[in-house]
């Protein structure tokens, strides 16, 4: 095997050891690179409804009401024409939608929804409380999945 390929594989292992498992195996003179990404696995077909319920009841509200996102406030262009974006504002998507609606004096909500109703959902719990409850539900769901995997052979 060439030295450049081995250097590339070593670099690959060095880069991905923090968050991805990269391993190099030699079997009969053939080198195999195995990359395993945590979080990507087979979902049992019988649990697809429970996964869908978890995402609609827990994960989506967490992303929309409790997890802040960065928004671009300034774009700087250098002499080569490359753009560098400055993320100076951090807010949840719900807070950003609310602030844009106030700035433009328009409501972007469907006719059946109001900001008062959505405030009850958003401010019912703190961000950290909701995140811990969501993680408990996620761990419960993954424990069910692992139990079903171990019983099915």
HELIX and SHEET records of a PDB file:
HELIX    1   1 UNK A    3  UNK A   16  1                                  14    
HELIX    2   2 UNK A   45  UNK A   47  5                                   3    
HELIX    3   3 UNK A   48  UNK A   54  1                                   7    
HELIX    4   4 UNK A   55  UNK A   59  3                                   5    
HELIX    5   5 UNK A   60  UNK A   61  1                                   2    
HELIX    6   6 UNK A   62  UNK A   66  3                                   5    
HELIX    7   7 UNK A   93  UNK A  104  1                                  12    
HELIX    8   8 UNK A  115  UNK A  122  1                                   8    
HELIX    9   9 UNK A  127  UNK A  151  1                                  25    
SHEET    1   A 2 UNK A  20  UNK A  27  0                                        
SHEET    2   A 2 UNK A  30  UNK A  37 -1                                        
SHEET    1   B 2 UNK A  69  UNK A  77  0                                        
SHEET    2   B 2 UNK A  83  UNK A  91 -1                                        
END                                                                             
